[in-house]
Structure formats: structure tokens, C-alpha cells
Amino acid sequence: MSGFKNFVLRGNLVELAVAFIMAAAFAAVVKATVDLILGIIGKVGAIPDFSTWTPHGLLLGAWITAIITFVVLSAVVYFFIVLPYTEAKEKFFPSPEPGTPEDVKLLQEIRDLLAGQQGRPTP
């Protein structure tokens, strides 16, 4: 039973479940935003329903709609999720300062001591 509890309460599983729930709720907002942008583009091009535009029988409007949806979704995810998350993570859990890690320093000391015992110059 403790294995199941560890599995359920592991951070990744909970984060993934929250992500799916938020994505489902956020999908309606993104769809409405894309519809608004396409409506504006449709008014400029005198085509009120841009997604049904089919020049020469090709579904070019559907393709353009998919491209605009992708760009809007990517921008929203980056500016409202990735960027704030990265800034908060760096604020609350700062990266270690650059330099030689402690284990590498220890190995260098051991190397230098062994080289000194054998009479070789240390690098």
C-alpha cells in the first residue's frame, strides 16, 4: 500500500494531472482568442468565416487557421506559463553559482596528492 501511496503522491503525477485539467479549461480561452483573431482577419479580407476559404478547391483557410492557432497557443503558453514559471523557479530556487563542483575539487586534490607522492609535478 505504501508503494501506491508514493506513486499517487509523487510530484510529477500530481503536476501532470493539474496540467491536463488546466489545459482542458484553457482550451476554450485559446479557441475564443483564435476565433476573435480570425474574425478580425476575416473582416479585413472581406471573408467573415476565414476557415472555410478554399481557393481552387484547396482547404487553405483551414491550414491558415491551424497555423494561427499554433502561434497564438505557443505565445500564450510561453508568456503566461513558461516565462513566469522560469522566473519564479529562479527566484525561489536559484541556480548554484558557476565554479568547480565540490566533488571535482576533491578529485583534483586526490590527484595532486598522488602525483606528489610519486614525485611528479602537479598540473
Secondary structure, DSSP 8 states (H G I E B T S, - for coil): -HHHHHHHHSHHHHHHHHHHHHHHHHHHHHHHHHHHHHHHHHHHTT-SSGGG--GGG--HHHHHHHHHHHHHHHHHHIIIIIHHHHHHHHHHS----SS--HHHHHHHHHHHHHHHHTT----
